Amino acid sequence: VNSPLPQLSPSLEQCAKDLAEQGYCLLRDALTDGQLEPLRKRLTDQALAEKQQGFAFQDGGHSQNWGDFRDSAGALRPQEFTETQGGRNQRVWTLVNKGAV
């Protein structure tokens, strides 16, 4: 049975239903602009710090292929996850463990 995918909703009741049926929900206006601003700043600061220190994980480039990120022994090659290698998206892993807001 294919049920429709969750849609953005202001209703907690609808979101609870979507969560139970689909495993996720989209709650409209869950946070105010005042709540979002410090979150955005913290994320931006963390991403910049990781980039400056050489820890940034950047992928999504046209020339980047998932199979190429491992060497012949199966170990990850972090030098392939860089802007220099074509990475366009920077991911900040385990964000919840990287400082308070």
PASEBA-1860 file (N, C-alpha, C; in nm, 3 decimals):
! residues 101
1> VNSPLPQL> 0.085/-0.117/0.000/0.000/0.000/0.000/0.090/0.123/0.000 ~ 0.071/0.207/-0.098/0.146/0.332/-0.107/0.062/0.445/-0.053 ~ 0.104/0.499/0.061/0.035/0.616/0.114/0.114/0.740/0.072 ~ 0.048/0.854/0.063/0.118/0.975/0.020/0.229/1.013/0.118 ~ 0.333/1.071/0.064/0.444/1.115/0.148/0.400/1.234/0.233 ~ 0.460/1.249/0.352/0.425/1.362/0.438/0.446/1.496/0.369 ~ 0.358/1.587/0.399/0.366/1.724/0.348/0.392/1.818/0.466 ~ 0.449/1.932/0.438/0.473/2.033/0.540/0.340/2.068/0.607
9> SPSLEQCA> 0.337/2.061/0.741/0.212/2.083/0.813/0.237/2.156/0.945 ~ 0.146/2.246/0.985/0.157/2.310/1.116/0.094/2.225/1.227 ~ 0.032/2.113/1.190/-0.044/2.032/1.285/0.042/1.925/1.351 ~ 0.052/1.931/1.484/0.125/1.827/1.557/0.055/1.692/1.541 ~ -0.076/1.695/1.535/-0.153/1.571/1.517/-0.119/1.505/1.383 ~ -0.115/1.585/1.276/-0.079/1.532/1.144/0.065/1.482/1.144 ~ 0.153/1.556/1.209/0.293/1.515/1.214/0.311/1.385/1.291 ~ 0.236/1.366/1.398/0.243/1.241/1.473/0.196/1.125/1.386
17> KDLAEQGY> 0.091/1.148/1.309/0.040/1.045/1.218/0.144/1.013/1.110 ~ 0.201/1.116/1.050/0.303/1.096/0.947/0.423/1.021/1.003 ~ 0.464/1.058/1.122/0.578/0.993/1.186/0.552/0.845/1.208 ~ 0.431/0.813/1.256/0.395/0.673/1.280/0.386/0.593/1.150 ~ 0.335/0.656/1.045/0.313/0.585/0.919/0.435/0.585/0.826 ~ 0.507/0.695/0.822/0.615/0.710/0.725/0.755/0.715/0.787 ~ 0.761/0.734/0.918/0.891/0.740/0.984/0.952/0.879/0.990 ~ 0.882/0.977/0.934/0.927/1.116/0.944/0.807/1.208/0.924
25> CLLRDALT> 0.827/1.334/0.961/0.723/1.434/0.942/0.790/1.568/0.911 ~ 0.710/1.659/0.859/0.759/1.792/0.825/0.673/1.894/0.898 ~ 0.725/1.948/1.008/0.650/2.040/1.092/0.680/2.185/1.053 ~ 0.579/2.254/1.004/0.594/2.395/0.964/0.615/2.481/1.089 ~ 0.705/2.577/1.079/0.731/2.675/1.185/0.766/2.611/1.318 ~ 0.842/2.502/1.313/0.883/2.434/1.437/0.972/2.524/1.521 ~ 1.053/2.607/1.456/1.142/2.700/1.525/1.121/2.840/1.470 ~ 1.135/2.938/1.555/1.123/3.078/1.511/1.255/3.123/1.448
33> DGQLEPLR> 1.250/3.236/1.379/1.373/3.292/1.323/1.474/3.321/1.433 ~ 1.427/3.366/1.547/1.515/3.393/1.661/1.582/3.268/1.714 ~ 1.515/3.155/1.705/1.575/3.028/1.746/1.669/2.973/1.639 ~ 1.636/2.996/1.514/1.717/2.944/1.404/1.850/3.016/1.387 ~ 1.853/3.146/1.410/1.974/3.224/1.385/2.096/3.172/1.461 ~ 2.088/3.148/1.593/2.208/3.095/1.661/2.246/2.955/1.614 ~ 2.148/2.876/1.571/2.177/2.743/1.517/2.254/2.755/1.385 ~ 2.209/2.844/1.299/2.278/2.866/1.171/2.421/2.916/1.194
41> KRLTDQAL> 2.436/3.009/1.289/2.569/3.063/1.317/2.662/2.955/1.369 ~ 2.612/2.872/1.460/2.696/2.766/1.516/2.738/2.666/1.408 ~ 2.646/2.629/1.320/2.677/2.538/1.211/2.780/2.599/1.117 ~ 2.761/2.725/1.081/2.854/2.794/0.992/2.992/2.804/1.055 ~ 2.998/2.840/1.182/3.126/2.850/1.253/3.197/2.714/1.257 ~ 3.123/2.607/1.284/3.181/2.473/1.291/3.234/2.431/1.154 ~ 3.155/2.454/1.050/3.197/2.417/0.915/3.324/2.492/0.875 ~ 3.329/2.621/0.905/3.447/2.701/0.872/3.569/2.651/0.949
49> AEKQQGFA> 3.554/2.622/1.078/3.666/2.573/1.158/3.718/2.440/1.104 ~ 3.627/2.351/1.066/3.670/2.222/1.011/3.744/2.241/0.879 ~ 3.698/2.335/0.799/3.764/2.362/0.671/3.903/2.422/0.695 ~ 3.913/2.519/0.786/4.041/2.584/0.815/4.143/2.486/0.872 ~ 4.096/2.387/0.949/4.186/2.291/1.012/4.212/2.168/0.925 ~ 4.152/2.165/0.807/4.175/2.053/0.716/4.094/1.929/0.746 ~ 3.986/1.944/0.824/3.902/1.830/0.859/3.770/1.826/0.781 ~ 3.749/1.923/0.693/3.621/1.931/0.623/3.600/1.809/0.534
57> FQDGGHSQ> 3.478/1.759/0.533/3.439/1.648/0.446/3.353/1.708/0.336 ~ 3.406/1.708/0.215/3.334/1.770/0.103/3.317/1.668/-0.009 ~ 3.193/1.649/-0.049/3.164/1.553/-0.154/3.064/1.613/-0.252 ~ 3.014/1.531/-0.341/2.912/1.575/-0.436/2.966/1.630/-0.566 ~ 3.097/1.621/-0.586/3.155/1.670/-0.710/3.132/1.572/-0.825 ~ 3.128/1.625/-0.945/3.103/1.542/-1.063/3.210/1.435/-1.082 ~ 3.332/1.465/-1.042/3.442/1.370/-1.062/3.463/1.278/-0.942 ~ 3.383/1.294/-0.838/3.398/1.210/-0.719/3.305/1.090/-0.729
65> NWGDFRDS> 3.362/0.972/-0.712/3.285/0.848/-0.714/3.305/0.776/-0.582 ~ 3.197/0.726/-0.523/3.207/0.664/-0.391/3.311/0.554/-0.386 ~ 3.324/0.474/-0.486/3.421/0.366/-0.484/3.565/0.415/-0.480 ~ 3.588/0.536/-0.527/3.723/0.591/-0.530/3.768/0.644/-0.394 ~ 3.679/0.646/-0.296/3.713/0.700/-0.166/3.785/0.599/-0.076 ~ 3.803/0.480/-0.126/3.874/0.376/-0.049/3.994/0.328/-0.129 ~ 4.099/0.291/-0.056/4.216/0.236/-0.124/4.197/0.086/-0.147 ~ 4.297/0.020/-0.200/4.284/-0.122/-0.234/4.262/-0.210/-0.111
73> AGALRPQE> 4.300/-0.161/0.008/4.279/-0.237/0.132/4.145/-0.205/0.196 ~ 4.070/-0.112/0.137/3.939/-0.076/0.190/3.940/0.041/0.287 ~ 4.057/0.098/0.313/4.065/0.212/0.405/4.020/0.339/0.334 ~ 3.954/0.426/0.411/3.911/0.554/0.355/4.031/0.641/0.320 ~ 4.019/0.715/0.213/4.121/0.810/0.172/4.064/0.951/0.190 ~ 4.080/1.012/0.309/4.018/1.141/0.337/4.058/1.251/0.239 ~ 4.174/1.240/0.178/4.217/1.342/0.082/4.125/1.349/-0.039 ~ 4.042/1.248/-0.060/3.948/1.249/-0.172/3.821/1.327/-0.141
81> FTETQGGR> 3.796/1.357/-0.014/3.674/1.428/0.029/3.701/1.577/0.043 ~ 3.767/1.638/-0.052/3.806/1.778/-0.040/3.749/1.864/-0.153 ~ 3.752/1.993/-0.130/3.710/2.087/-0.233/3.802/2.077/-0.354 ~ 3.931/2.057/-0.329/4.029/2.044/-0.436/3.994/1.928/-0.529 ~ 3.938/1.822/-0.472/3.900/1.705/-0.551/3.760/1.719/-0.612 ~ 3.701/1.836/-0.598/3.571/1.861/-0.660/3.453/1.862/-0.565 ~ 3.479/1.840/-0.435/3.369/1.839/-0.338/3.296/1.971/-0.334 ~ 3.164/1.967/-0.347/3.083/2.089/-0.346/2.999/2.101/-0.220
89> NQRVWTLV> 2.971/1.989/-0.156/2.888/1.989/-0.035/2.977/1.960/0.085 ~ 2.971/2.045/0.186/3.046/2.017/0.308/2.951/1.958/0.410 ~ 2.989/1.843/0.463/2.909/1.777/0.565/2.976/1.795/0.701 ~ 2.897/1.823/0.802/2.948/1.835/0.938/2.892/1.716/1.014 ~ 2.973/1.612/1.027/2.928/1.488/1.091/2.913/1.505/1.242 ~ 2.826/1.428/1.301/2.798/1.425/1.446/2.784/1.566/1.504 ~ 2.705/1.645/1.438/2.687/1.785/1.477/2.641/1.800/1.622 ~ 2.558/1.710/1.670/2.508/1.723/1.808/2.619/1.712/1.911
97> NKGAV> 2.735/1.662/1.872/2.846/1.645/1.964/2.953/1.753/1.944 ~ 2.918/1.864/1.879/3.019/1.964/1.844/2.989/2.101/1.901 ~ 2.948/2.106/2.025/2.930/2.235/2.090/2.785/2.270/2.115 ~ 2.767/2.354/2.212/2.632/2.397/2.252/2.593/2.523/2.177 ~ 2.463/2.546/2.171/2.410/2.668/2.111/2.351/2.752/2.222
END
